[in-house]
Amino acid sequence: MNPLLNQPTRILAIDPTSKGFGFTVMEGPEKLIDWGVKHAGSGSPRNRKSVAQASGLIVRYRPEVLVVEHTSAKGCRRRARVRRLIKSLLTLARQHRLRARRISRQSVLRSFGQSSAANKYRVAVTLTEQFPELAPHLPPERKLGDSEDERMAIFDALSFGWMFYQTMRREARALSLHGEPAPFPNA
């Protein structure tokens, strides 16, 4: 049995921002279906609005997996509100009977670091080479003291989605060496 046949085909990757979230929808590591930034406004209902918008994306695109940042991973610097939002998104995935996967920012940087992409912007540039349709959305490189452009969340979500597929490939290869079917770990 080929473990790669068990690989999910469609994923929704979400990266929260201070005002909403960036997202990508992928079918495999080379096929980008949709992407964008959703705004949830300001104030206390931001997380609730973000979860409602994420639910709408789940209904529209019917992904098999939700991919988010692993906020418990070493080096994660997310604020409490964003950690709560990611936790709510994981709950939403369970409600929609989706598998969920958490990917650490450090694993993304390590993976892209092998190709000289040592920071978020370099990762975004590398991803733009693979997905040229995103070139018009690539913000300029951030200067010291500047706030991060909200469009960077699209590339962060894409990096989590891309890393998800790379991880699944590695796990499938390792299991195929042992003749075992590939399990799919839930978050």
Secondary structure by P-SEA (a helix, b strand, c coil): cccccccccbbbbbbbcccccccccccccccccbbbbbbcccccaaaaaaaaaaaaaaaaccccbbbbcccccccccccaaaaaaaaaaaaaaaaacbbbbbbbaaaaaaaacccccccaaaaaaaaaaaccccccccccccccccccccaaaaaaaaaaaaaaaaaaaaaaaaaaaacccbbbbcc
